[in-house]
Amino acid sequence: MRRLPQEKGTKGKEAPEKSQSVNVSLSNSLDENVLFFSSLYKDSSDVVFHSFAIGNKKAAVVYIEGLSDLQKLDELVLENLLKMTEIIEKDFIHSLKNTIPISNIKKIDTYSACSDAIANGNPLLLLDGLKEAYSLGIVKYEKRSIEEPSAEKGIRGPREGFTESIGVNTSLVRRIIKDPSLKMKPLYVGKYTKTKVVISYIEGLADQNLIQEMENRLNRIDIDGVLESGYIEQFIEDHPFSPFPQVLYTERPDVVSANLLEGRAVLMIDGTPFSLIAPISFFSLFQSQEDYYERFWIGTFIRIIRFIFLGVAIFLPSIYVAITSFHQEMLPINLMLSIASAREGVPFPAIVEAFLMELAFEALREAGLRLPKQIGSAVSIVGALVIGQAAVQAGIFSAPMIIVVSITGIASFLVPRYSIGLSIRLLRFPIIILAGLLGLIGVMLALIVLIIHLSTLRSFDIPYLSPINTLHKNPMQDTFVRFPLWKMNFRPHLTGNIDSVRQGKTIEPQPDKGGD
């Protein structure tokens, strides 16, 4: 194949300018069309123009090297086209489909549609005398194989995770939910990247107002490019200044499928393994897929542990600062004397000590994430032990503060979602300051402000604290506790209003008593 030369000019009308090519129809002159695309992809060495003849007609194929399957292009397309001796211009699409053994052949007639086809990896076939082109569906590019998600590892459940290819991701969901009511609605976001975003939902379960609102928010996005799902998340959330996430992201097909079956909508974005789920509540962020794969007693126990240590992760350092600074009489005398003797040589007040220790712990944790995997965990653990022990021996920090910060760090790791874990880590610092200034009154003030803030949040018009604020019976079966699956007959009240029945009324499983 050879690259066509950049022509200085053409006979007849001039090719349209690049900025005017949105809805401009193709010319019936092959030279004009090739000139336009040559100027459009000027200084692009990976864009290949190959000219040849079909019978007595000039033709050209335009494609991007690395995005198209060159073997299929040579063997299935060019080899068969060169054998054609006669062209029926009025019905060339049917002749093309009968000649080329490719299922995905589309006829397009505007410069904009042609450039989109080329950018997506579909070779473009141009023919002299025709004001139309043909997109050949032989896309092929390198992609990562399906692996277990590294950020959402589980003991029990599927080991498959999404990849950066949106086609692979949609197929993984289709393999779980086989009903044709599962819809995949595509949109494109980004002026230059034109990133494909698919709105996935189950027709008859998801509220159409939710789907329409999600589509409207996506259409309002005016940005140069979308590189990851986080770009989309920041544009569509209801309260962008809140530290709490209002959209759940996951890279597990089983989590996506479970939320689709509850009437939620899912955004799958090309180029990232993370899908976005909406609407969600505060309690959705503390639910793990393993809660449903294990028996309900185990799932309930683990969930209660998470909520208990949520309070520990947010308030333990501030309560310690408040008690040691203002309310020493609340401690038993032996414990008070032990803490006082441990803090005797510490040069800082409790609030400064807690603040510095929390900052050091966050720095070690972040360093462990950024370092190579082989040494990251070792550096964070060894660093915490060595620095903590050395600080205590030097009299800079007290041993009780090391214990408090360590327990707080462990508690924050119990949160199954990284996004809410970041929010907890961020909130600890202002609460510590309030505790150091006002004591337990500051801690209570922080708790009241936190509850008021959570009460005002919404996720796609769904209250963030639902179902607590509605006290509806059915969603409460899957909030703080997890009822048995054979008792959860209804979908969540706020997302599954259209078809609220999840399963038929199931009789409680009975053991087989056997017979004589």
N, C-alpha and C positions, 0 to 999 in steps of 0.2 A: 504494500500500500504506500502511496506517496502523499505528501502534504501539498495541498493546492497553493500556488503562489498568491501573494497579496496583490490584487489587481488595482490599478490606478483609477480606472473608471469603467463604465459599462454603457452600452447603447440603450436607448429608450429612457424610461423614467429612472430616476435615481432611487437607490434603496433608502428606506426611511431611516431617520436618525434613531439612535439607540434610546433616547429619552422619549420618543414617540411610538415605541414599538409595542405598547401594552395591548391594544386591540386592533392593530393594523394587520390587514390580511396579507398573506404571502403574494408575491408576484408570480406570474406564469413564466417568468424568465429564470432559468436556473442560474445564470451568471449574476443576476441581481440578488437573488437569495443567498448565493454563496458569498458575494461581496459583503452583504450585511453581516452574516455570521462571522466572516473573516475579520471585519472591523470590530464586531462585538467581542470576539475572543482574541483581540490583538495582544501580542506578547504573552500568549498562553501556550507554552510548549506541549502541554498534555492534551490539548484539543487537536484532534486529527481530522483532516478533510481528505477523503478518498474519492476520486472521480473515476467513472467507468461508463460503459455504454450498455443499455438494454435494447437489443435490436438496433434500430436506427435512432434511438433517443439517448441524449446525454443524461447521466444521473450522477448523484454524489451521495456519500454517506458521511455524516458528521457524528463524532462520538468523543467521549473523554476517556483517555487511556487510564486504566486502573479501575474504572467503574463499570465497564461493559465486558461481556464474555467474548473475547476475541476469537476463541475457537469456534463458538456457535456462529459468530458473525461471518467467519470465513467459510465454514462447512455448510451451514444451513441457509445463510442468506445470500452471500455473494456468488457462491458456486451455483445455486439454483437460478438466481437472477440472470447470470451470464448465459444460461441456457435458453432463456426466453427469446423468441424471435418476433413475436407480435405483441403489441400493447393495445388494449382497448381502454382508451382514456376515460370514457364515461363510466366504466365499471372496473377501474383498475384495482380497487380494494379487494374485490372478490377474486380477481386473478392472482393478486398477491397472496391472499390467504390460501388459495389452492396450490400455490407454488412453494411457499415457504412453510415448513413444518414448525411454526411458532404460534402458540395459542393467543398471545397477547399482542395484537397489532391494532393500533388506534390511528384514525385519520384526524389530523389537526390542520387548522388553516390560518393561524395567526402567529406572528413572530414571538409573542410572549409565550404561547403554549409550546412552541418549538424549543425556546431556550429553557423552559422548565423541564421538558422531556430530556434534553441533553444533560442538564444539571443533575437529574435523577438517575443518570446512567443508561438511559434508553437511546440507542443509536437512532439518528434521524435520517430517513431516506427522502431525498429530494429528486424530482424528475422534471426535466425540461418540458414546458407546455402545460403543466398542471399547477393550479393555484392552491395546492394542498401538499402536505407532507405526511409521512407515516412514521409513527413512533414504534420501534421494535423492542418488545419486552424481553431483553436478554441482559438484565442487570446482573452483575457479579462483582462483589468486592469483598475484601477480607473482613471477617467478623469473629468476635470471640465466641468460643464454644460455651455451651450451657454448663454452669457450675453452681455449687452451693453458695448462697449469698454469704459473704464474709461478715456483714454487719448485722445479720439476723440469723445467726446459727441456732439450731434447735436440736434437742435430743431425739424427738419423735416428730415425724412428718416428712413431706416430700423434700428432696434435696435439690430440686431445680430452682434456679433463679433467673430473673430477667437478664437480658444482655443489652448492648447498645443498639441492636437492630429492632426497629419497631415491628417489622414483619414477624420476627421470631417471637416477640412478646405477645402479639395478638394471637398467634397460633397456640402458645402455651395456655392462654386463657380459653381459647376455643376448644382445646383438648379436654378441659375440665367441664365447661358449660357448653353442651352440645346443642342446646335448643336454639332454633332460628330467631327467637325473640331477643337474643343477645345482639345488640347493635353496636357498630363501630362507625362513628361519624367523624370524618377527617376534616381538619382545618390546617391552615399554614400560617405560621407566625414568624415574623422577622423579615425586614426589608431585604437583607442580603442572604441570610442563611435559609430563609423559607422553610423553617423547620416544620416537619409534619407532626401535628398533634391530633390524637384520636380520642374523642369523647366516647367512652364505653359505658353502656348501661343495659339493663334488661327491660324491654318494653313490657308494660303492664305492672312492673314493680316500682320503677323509678318515677317520681313526679315529673311530668313534662315541663312544669314551670321551673324546676331545678335545672333541667337540661337546657332550657332556653336561656336562663340566667347565666349558666356557665358559658354557653356559646357567646352571649353578648359580652361578657367580661373578656373573653379571649379575643373577640373582634375589636375591642377597644384598645388592645395592646399595640402601640406604635413604637417599635424598637428596631435597631439595626440587626440584631441577631439574638438567638436563643441558644445558649451553649449547654444548659443543664436545666433540669426540672425546677431548680430553685429560682430561676428567672421567672417562670410562670407563676410559681407559688406567691412571690412577692407582689405580683400584679393583680392577682384575683382574690386575695384574702380580704376579709371585711375590715379588720382593724390592724393596719400595717405598723402602728407604733406600739402595739402590745408585745411583750416578750414571749407570750404564749403562742404556739403554732395553732392555726385554725384549719390547717390541711394536713392530713396524714400522708407520709410518703413511705413506700415499701418497695422492695425488689423481689417479693415472693408472689408467684402466681396464685397460691392457695389463699393468701390473705386478700388479694384482689378479688378472687372469686367469691369468698365469703362475704365481702362487703357488697358486691354486686347483688348477691342473693338477699341482702337486707334492704335493697332499694336505693343504695347509694350510687353515685356516678364516679367514674375513674378516668383520669387523664393519663394517657400513655404518650410519651414524648420521644421522638426519634433522637438517637445519639446519647441516651442515658438509660441505665437500667432501673431508675427510680420512677415509679408511677405515683400519681397524686390521687388521693381519695377524699371526697367531700360529699355531704357535710359530715363533720365529726363532732364529738363532745369531748369535754375534759377527760372523761372516764375511758374514752376510746384509746387514749394514749397509754393507758395502763393495762391494756388487754394484749395478751400474747396468743399466737396460734396454738401453742401447747396447752393453753387453758382448756381447749375444746377437745384435744386429742387424748388427754388423760381423763380419768374418772372425775366426776364432779367434786368429790371431796378434796381431791388433790388440787384441782384447779381453784377451788374456793379458798383453800388454805394459802396457796401461793399468792393469790390476789390480795388477800387480807394482809399478808406480810408486806406486799408492795406498798399498800396505803399507809401502814404503820411506819415504815422506813421512809416514806415520802415526808412525813412530818419530822422525822429525825434529820433527814438531809437538809430541810429548810431551816429548822428552828434550833437544833441542838447547840451549835456554836453561840448563837445569840442568847439562848437561855443560860448557858454557862457564863457568858460575859455579864449578863444581868445579875445573876445570883452572886458571883464572886465580887462584883463591884458595888451592889446596892443591897442585896438581900441575903447576907451571910447567915442570918438567923433561921432561914428555911432549911439549912443543912443540918444533919446530925452532928453532934459536937466532935466525934472522932473523925468524920469525913472532913469537917471544916478545918480541924487542926492539921490533917494530912495535906490538904490543898494549900493551906497557909504556909506550912513548912516547905512544900515544894516550890512555892512562889517567892520564898524569902529573898533569894538572890537575883530574881529576874528584874532587869532594869526598866521594863516597860509596863504600863497598865494593861489590864486584861484585853481591852478593845484593840490596842495596837498589836498586842501579841497574837490575838485571833486573826486580825487582818493580815499580818505578815505571814502567818502560818498558812492561811487559806490561799494567799497569793503564791507561796512557794509550792503548795500542793498542786494548784492548777497549772503552774509552770512545768512541774514534773510530769503531770498527766499529758499535757500538750506535747511536751518533748517526746514522750513515749509513743505518741501517735505519729509524729513526723519523722522519727528515726526509722531506719530499715527494720523490717519486721523481726529479723533474727536477734537484734540487739535492743529494740525499743522497749519491750517488756522488762528486760533485765536492767536497763538503765533506770527506768522509772521506779522499780521495786528497790534495787540496791541504792539508788540515790535517796529515796525516802528514808530507808533504814539508816544509812550512813549519816546523812545530814541531820536527821532527827536525833540520833544518839549523840552526835557531836554537839548539837545545839544545846541539849540538856546538860551534858557534862561541862560545857562552857558557861552555863548559867544564863544563856540568852533567852531560852524558852523553858517553860516548866513541863514536867512529864504529864500532868493531867491535860494540858492543852494539846500535847501530841496525841494522847488517847482520843480526845474529843474530835480532833480534825480527822484522825484515821477512821473512826466510826462513821463520821459524816461522809467521808469519801466512799467507804464501802456501801453505805445506804444509797448514795446516788447511783451506784452501779446496778442496783436492783430494778431501776426503771427500764422497761423494755424498749423504749423509744429514745433515740439519741436527741431528737429535737426538744422534747420536754426536759431531758436531763440538762441540756444547756441552759434552759430557762431557770431551772432550780439553782444551778451554779451561779447564775447572774444575780438572782434575787437574794442570795445569802449575804452579799456584801452590804447593801443598804439596810437590811434587817439587823446586822451586827452593829452598824453605826447607831441605829435607833436604840438598840439594847444598851450600848455603851453610854448614851446620853440620857435616856429616860428609864432604864431598867426594864422590869417586866411590863410596865405601862407601855414602853416603846414596842415590845414584842406583841402585845395585844393590839396596839394601834396598827402595826404592820399586818397582823392577821385580819383585822377588820377591813383595812384598805384592800388587801388581797382578795377577800371574799366579794367585796363590792365590785372590784374590777372584773373578776371572773363572771359575776352576774350580769354585767353589761355587755359581755362579748357575745358575738354570734358567728356561726359558720354557715354561710349561705342561708341566712335568715333562720337558722336553727339555734335556739339558746345553748350557750356553751356548757352550762351546768345541767342540761337535760340528761336523764329524766328526773333529777332530784327536785327541780323547781316545779315539775308537774305532778310528781308522785303517782304517775301512771303505773298500773300494776305490771303490765307485761315487760317493759324495758327494765324494771327493777330486778327482774330475774337474771339479768346479765350485767350488773353494775358492780357492787361491792362483793357479791357472791355470784357463783355460777350454778344455776339450777341444772338438774339432769337434762340431757338433750331431749329425752322423751317427754319432758314437761314444758319445753319451750316451743309451744305450738304457734306462737304469733311472732310476726316481725316487729322490730322497734316501732313504737307508735309514731315517731316523728319522721321516719323515712319510708315506712312501708304502708302508707295509708291506702294505696290503691288496691292492693291485694294483701291484706293483713295476715292471712292464714298461711303459715309456713309449712305445716304438716297436719295430718289428721290427728284427732285425739287418740293417743296411744295408751293402751293399758299398761300399767306398771309391769315391767318384766318380772315373771314369777319363776322360781326354780322348778325344774322338772323333778317331781317327787317319785317318778318311776312307778312301776306296777308290779303286781304279784306274778 
